[in-house]
Amino acid sequence: MMMKPAAKKRPRSVSDPNRYPKGLNRKKVQDLINFYENQSDEAAIAEAEAAYREPKTTMMQVPNDLVRQVQRLIARRAG
């Protein structure tokens, strides 16, 4: 049986010690920050309203002290 060689870990930049989720990097995160910091109030409201109308998702209010547990359940379900 052939063993797959271990993936080499790329060293993180000395100037950026952050770890990013798969598919994200410093530039993408900064682009997201810039987008939302510069978004107009009207565009933000329209985006939020569209999210509430999305038929494949449910918006719900969760008490702050339960947020971590809910996040863990969702992560476990997502695999």
C-alpha positions as CSV (number, residue, x, y, z in Angstrom):
1,M,0.0,0.0,0.0
2,M,1.4,3.4,-1.1
3,M,1.4,6.1,1.6
4,K,0.7,9.6,0.5
5,P,3.6,11.9,1.4
6,A,2.8,14.4,4.1
7,A,1.9,17.8,2.8
8,K,4.5,20.4,3.4
9,K,3.4,23.2,5.6
10,R,4.0,26.6,4.2
11,P,5.5,29.0,6.7
12,R,3.3,31.8,7.5
13,S,4.5,35.3,6.8
14,V,6.4,36.8,9.7
15,S,4.3,40.0,9.3
16,D,1.0,38.0,9.4
17,P,0.8,35.4,12.1
18,N,-2.9,34.7,11.5
19,R,-4.3,31.4,10.4
20,Y,-7.1,31.5,7.8
21,P,-9.8,29.1,6.9
22,K,-9.4,27.1,3.8
23,G,-9.8,29.3,0.7
24,L,-9.0,32.5,2.5
25,N,-5.8,34.4,2.9
26,R,-4.8,37.8,4.1
27,K,-5.7,39.7,0.9
28,K,-9.1,38.1,0.6
29,V,-9.9,38.9,4.3
30,Q,-8.7,42.5,3.8
31,D,-10.9,42.8,0.7
32,L,-13.9,41.6,2.7
33,I,-13.2,44.1,5.4
34,N,-12.8,46.9,2.9
35,F,-16.0,45.9,1.2
36,Y,-18.1,46.0,4.3
37,E,-16.5,49.1,5.8
38,N,-17.2,51.0,2.6
39,Q,-20.7,49.6,2.0
40,S,-23.5,52.1,2.0
41,D,-26.3,51.8,4.6
42,E,-28.7,51.2,1.8
43,A,-26.7,48.4,0.3
44,A,-26.2,46.8,3.8
45,I,-29.9,46.9,4.5
46,A,-30.7,45.4,1.1
47,E,-28.1,42.6,1.7
48,A,-29.7,41.8,5.1
49,E,-33.2,41.8,3.8
50,A,-32.1,39.5,1.0
51,A,-30.6,37.1,3.5
52,Y,-33.9,36.9,5.5
53,R,-35.8,36.1,2.3
54,E,-33.4,33.3,1.3
55,P,-35.6,30.1,1.3
56,K,-32.7,27.7,2.0
57,T,-31.7,29.3,5.3
58,T,-33.3,30.2,8.6
59,M,-32.4,33.2,10.7
60,M,-32.8,32.8,14.4
61,Q,-32.0,34.6,17.5
62,V,-29.6,32.7,19.8
63,P,-28.7,33.8,23.4
64,N,-25.0,34.9,23.5
65,D,-24.1,32.3,26.0
66,L,-25.2,29.5,23.6
67,V,-23.5,30.8,20.4
68,R,-20.4,28.7,20.9
69,Q,-22.4,25.5,21.4
70,V,-24.5,26.2,18.3
71,Q,-21.4,26.9,16.2
72,R,-19.9,23.6,17.3
73,L,-23.1,21.8,16.4
74,I,-23.1,23.4,13.0
75,A,-19.4,22.6,12.4
76,R,-19.9,19.0,13.5
77,R,-22.8,18.6,11.1
78,A,-20.8,20.2,8.2
79,G,-18.1,17.7,8.8
